[in-house]
Amino acid sequence: MAVPLLAGLAALGWTASRPAQAPKISETAAAPPPPIILPLEPEDWRGAIDYRALDARIQAMMADRTMEGLAIAVVENGRLSFVRGYGLTSPQDGEKVDADTIFRWASLSKTVAGTLSARLAEDGVFSLADPLGKFGTSLRLPGDAQNALTVEQLLSQRTGLPRNAYDGWLEGGRDPREIRASLAAVPLLCAPGACHSYQNIAYDTIREVVETTTHRPYAEEARQRLFLPLGMTSTTIGMEGLRAAKHWARPSRNRRAAPLLDAYYRVPAAAGVNSNVVDLARWMQAQMGQAPAVLPTKVLADIQRPRVHTGRPYGNSPLGRSLEHPGYGLGMRSFTYKGHRLVGHSGAVTGYRSTMMFDPATKTGVVMLWNSESSLPFKLQAEVFDRAYQLPFNDWLRLESDGSNLAP
C-alpha cells in the first residue's frame, strides 16, 4: 500500500490544484506542504513501463558485489510513477534504503548552479553575457582571460583549462580560492570560450558571482529560490546537511566502508548538494517544465540548450557509443538516444554516484542515487528508456561481464 509523505508544489503534479500565479518566495517557504502519495509498492506503480520487470532487473543488479544501496525514481509523462529503495545505507549494520534516505548528488549539483544562475539572469540580477571580470572573482586564467570569460561560458565548461584542473590539489586540502588564483599558470587547451573542458574548482567560481550579486550565501540563495519553492524539503548543500539527516547513506566501495571526504563540498556549486531520491525526482520534474512558476520555459531553454560539443561522458563503452551528439548547456548535458533527445547529468565522489536523465518531449525520465562506486546504474538508464520507448530488450547491465567502471 502507498505511504503518505510531504511534498511541494502543485505545479509538479503531486497534488490536484495548481497556483494561478507565482507565489512570493517568502510565502512559498512558509506554506506547509500538502500530503502526497508515493508509488512505493507494486500496486501503486503506474505507467507504460513494466515496473515489475524493471524491479527484477534492479534486484539482480543489487546482487553484484559493486553495489551497496540504491534509491530510484521514474517519472512518466511528468508524473511520478515508480519509487523504490534497495540495499543498505552502509556495509556495517546499515538500514534499508528507502525513499527518505539521503545521498550526495556530487556533480549532479552543477544542474543547480546552472539553473540558479539562469533564474537570477531572468530576474535581472546579472546577465549570462556578463564577463567574470565584472564580479572580482578569485578565478585567474592565463593572460587575464578571466576578465573576458562570460558567465555563460563558465557554466558551459568553456574555460579552456585542461580537464579537472587541479582537482588533486582540492583533494589534498588546499583552499579553492587559492587554487583558482593558481590557474593563471596552467597552459590552456584552447582559447577560453572555444572548447569544452570539464571543471570542478573553476566551475565553483559561479558561487562567488551569486554571492556577490545577491549578498546572500550560495546555499541559502539556492534554498530560497529553488529548493523551498519546489518542495524539496530534504535537500541541503554541504557536509553538515548530510550528516545531520536522520537517515543517510554512508559511502562504500565493493561492500566495504569508504571515507566520507569533504573536498568537493568545498566547491558546493560543483558538487555540494544532498537529498533523497524523491526530491531529486521533483528536481527532474521541474526541469521537465512541471513547475513554471519557479522555472519558466525561457529559463529551462537557457539551461538545457547545448552550447558546446563534448566528448562522450561514458567513454567508448556501449552506453557511451549509444548517446550521440553529446553537448553541454548551463550545467546540463544533452544527447540523442535512438532518435530521442535526452537531458541530464551524473556525478561521482568517493563512495557515491548519482544520475538524472530525461526526455523533455515526453516528460519521462529516471533519477538514481547510490552509495558505492559501481557503474551499473548508469547502464540501467538505457534499459529504462528502452522500456519507455517500447524497444526490444537489450541487456545493458551484462551482469556476467567484468563490471569495469564508466566515468560519469
N, C-alpha and C positions, 0 to 999 in steps of 0.2 A: 504494500500500500504506500502511496506517496506520502512524503514527510513535509509539513509546512515549515517554511523558513521565512526570513525577512528579506525584502528586495527593494528595488529602487523605482525608476520611472515607468510610468505607463507607456511612454514612447518606445520602450524596449519590448513591448508586447507581453509583459509579465502580469499586467492587470487589465481590467476591462475598459478603463477610461483613459483618455488622452488629454493633456492640458491644452487649452486653446492658444496659449502664448507662452513664451519662455519665462519661467519664474525668475525672480531675483535670486542671486546665489545665496544670500543670507536666508531667504525664505525656504529655499530648497534644502539647505543644510539643516534647518530647524524642524522640518516636517518629518513626522515618523513614517518610516517606510511601510507600505501595506503588506499584508501576508501574501505569500505565493505558494504554489505547489510545484515542487521539483519532480521531474520524471526519473526517480531513482530506482524504481522497481520495474520488472518486465511488463507488468500490466499497464504501466504508465508511459512506456516508450512509444513514440508515435512518429510517423513519417514514412517515406518511401523506402528508407534504408532498412534492411533486415538486421535489427539490433541484436536479436538473439544470436545470429551468426557472427556478428561483429564481437559480441561479448565472448563467444567461444574462442575467437581468434586472439582476443586480448588475454584471456586466461592462459592460452598456450604460450603467448609471448611472455607472460609474467613468470612462467616456469624457467625461463632462461636465466643462467647464472649472473648475467649482467644487469638484471632488473632487481629493484627493491620494492618501491612503492610508486603508484601512478594514479593520477586523477585525470579524467577525460570528460569533456562535454561536446556534444554535437548540436549544431543549430541547422534546421532545415526550413527554408522559406521564411527566415527571420525568427523562427520560433524555437525555443529550447526544447529539444526532442529526446535527449539522452544524457544522463549524468551518472557517473559511476566511479567509485574508488576501488583500487586493487592493491594488494600487498600491504606492507608495513611502513610506518614512519621512520623506523631505524632497524638496523640488523640485530641490535640487542634490546630485547624487551620492548619492541615498538608496538604502537597502537595500530589498528587497522586504518588505512587511508580511507577518508570519506569526503563528502562534499565540503566539509568545513576545514579540511587540512590545509595549512598554509605552506606554500613553496616559494622559492625565489624565481623571478622571471628572467634574471640575468639579462642578456642583450635584447630580449623582447621589450625591455624597458625603453629602448630607443623609440618605440612607437609612441610612447607617452611624451617624450621630448619633442618629437616632430609634430604631434597633434597639438600639444600645448602651445608651441611656437606658432603654428598656423592659426590657432584660435586667437592668440594675442595679436597677431598681424591683422586678422579680420576685424578685431576691435580697435585697431589703430594705435596699439601700444608701441609697436615698431613695425618696420617693413621687412619682408623676406629679402628684399633687394638692398637693404642697408649693409654697408661694409662693416666688418668687425672692428675696424679702427675707430668707429663712432662710439664704441662702448668701453674702450680701455680695458680689454680683457687681458688675461695672462698669456694667451697664446702668442708665440713668436715663430715666424717662418723665415726661411732664407730670403734675403733681400727685402725684409719687412713686408712680404706678400700678404701677411695677415691684415694689413690696413685696407687692402682691396678685396680680399675674400669676403663674399657675402654670406648672410645668414643662411640663405637657400643653399649655397654651395657647401657650407659646413654641414648642414643637416642631410644633404645627399651624398656625403662622404667624398667630397672632391677637394680635399686639402692639398693633394699632390704628394703627401707623405708616403713612405713605404708602409705596407700593411701592418697594422697593430704596432705602430711605432712606440717603442719604449714601454710596452706592457710589462716587460720583465722588471723594469725599474719600479713600476707601481706595485707589482707583486713582492718586490723586495722592501717595500715600506716607504718609498720616497713620496713626498708631497706632490699631488697632481699639479698644483700651480707651478711649483719648481720645475717639474718635468715639462710642462707646456712651454715655459720660458726656454728650456734647453733644446726644444725642437728647431730652433733657429739654425743649429749646426748640422742638421740632418740633411743629406743630399736628397733632393726631391725626385720622385719617379717621373713627374710631368709638371707642367706649369699648373699652379693652383687653379681649379675650376675646369681643368681639361680632361681629367680621367677619374675613375673610381678607385679608391683605396681605403679599405675598411679600417676604422679607428675606434678607440675607446677613450683614451686620455684627451686627444684633441676634440673628439665629439662632445665631451663634457663641458667644453667652452660655452655651449649654449646655456648651461646653468648660470654662468656669470652674466650672460645677456639678459636672461629672465630676471635675475635678482636685481640687476642694475636698473632695469626699466620699470619693474613692478614694486620695488622696495619691499619685497617680501621673500622669505626663503623659498627656494625652488620646490621643496617638498610641500610646503603649505600652499603655494600657488597651484600646484597640481591637484592637491586635495580639494581646494575650494572651487576651482574652475572645472574640474573633470570628475574626480572620484565621488565626491558627495552628490553633485547633481545627477550622476549616473547610478546612484545607489550602491556604489562599490564600497560597502561598509567594512570589508575585511582588508582593504588594500592600504598598504603603507609603503614608505620609502625609507630604507636604512636598516641596519642590522638589529637595532633595538626593537623595531616593529616586528621583525621575525621572531626574536627571542621572547618578546612579551606575549605572543599569541598563545592561546590556551592549547591549541593543537597545531604543532608544526613539524614538518618532516626534516629529519636530520640528514646531512649529506652522507652518501655512501659510495663505495666503489667495489664492484664484484663481491657483494654481500658482506663487506667489511666497512666499519665506520671510517669516514674521511673527515679531515679537519674542517671546521666552519671558519672560513677565512673572510677578512673584511676588505681586502684590497679593492675589489670592484664596487663595493659600497661607497668607496671614497670618490668614485666618479658616478654619482647617482643618476645623472641624465643618461648615461650609457648603460648602467646595469644595476640600478638600485631598488627596483620595485619588488614587493612581495604581495601575494594574495592567495585566496583559494580559487579553485577552478570555476566556481560559479561567477565570481567577479570577473575572471578572465573571459568567460563567455559573454558577460554583459559588455565588456570592452569590445569584443568582436562584433556584437550586435550593434553597438554604437557606430563602429567603423563601417557596418553594412548600411548605415543610414536610418537606423531604427530610433535614433534619439536626435531629431533635427533641432530641437530647442537648445541642445548642448553643442552638437556638431552639425552645423548646416551643410547642405550639399556642396557649396563652394569650398568650404574648409576641407571636406573629405576629398574633393577633387584635387586640391593642392597637395594634400598628404600623399595620396595614392598614385598620382601621375608619375610615371618613371621619368627621371631627368638625366639618367646616365646608364649606359650599358655596363653590366658587371660580368665577372666570371661566374662559373657555376658554384653556388654556395655549398652544394653537396658533392662537389668534385666530379670525377669521371665515373662515379658509381651508376648503376642502373637508374636510380632515382634522379641523380644529377642530370643524366642524359635525357631523361623524360621531361624535365622542366625547361622548356625552350624560351628564348628571348628574355633572359633574366635582366631585370633592371632595378634601380633603386630610386625611391622618391624621397619624401621627408621622413626618414627613419622607418621606411616601409619598403619591403621588397615586392616585386611582381614577376610573374612567369606566365607562360602559356602551357597548359597541360591538356593533351588530347583535344586541342581546339578551344579550350576554355581558359579565360584569363583568371588567374588566382593571385591573391594578395596576402601578405603576411610577414612574419619574421620569426626567428627562433633564437635560442640563447643557450649558453653553456658557461658555467663556472664550476669550480671544484665541487663534485658531489651532487650537482643539479643539472637538469636540462629542461627546456621549455619550447613550446611551439604554438603558433597560431597560423592557420591558413584557411582562406575562404574565397568563395566565388561571389564577387559583388553583384553579378547579374541575377543569380538565382538565390542570393542571400543564404547560401548553405556553406557551412564550414566546420572545422574541428579545432579544439584547443586541448593541449595536454601539458601537464606539469609532472615531473618525476624526479625522485631523489637518488639518481645514480647517473653514471656516465655512459649508459647504453645508447646506441644509435637506433635501436629497433623502433621506438615510437616515431621517429622521423619517417621511417619506411611505411609505418602503418597509415600515415596520412594518405598515401596513394591508394591504399585499399579502401579507405573511407570514401574518397572521391570516385573510385571505380564503382562502388556500390551506389553512390548518389547519382552517377550518370548512367547506371544500369549497363555497365560494360562487363564483358566476360571476366571471370575471376582470374587474377594474376597473383601468384604467391610472392608478394613483395618482401615478406618477412624472411623467407628462406631460413627457417629456424635451425636447419641442419648444416648451414654454412659456417664459415669461420667467425661470423659476428663482428668483423672489423668495423671500427667506428667511422662515422661520417662527420665531417665538420659542419656545424650549424651556420 
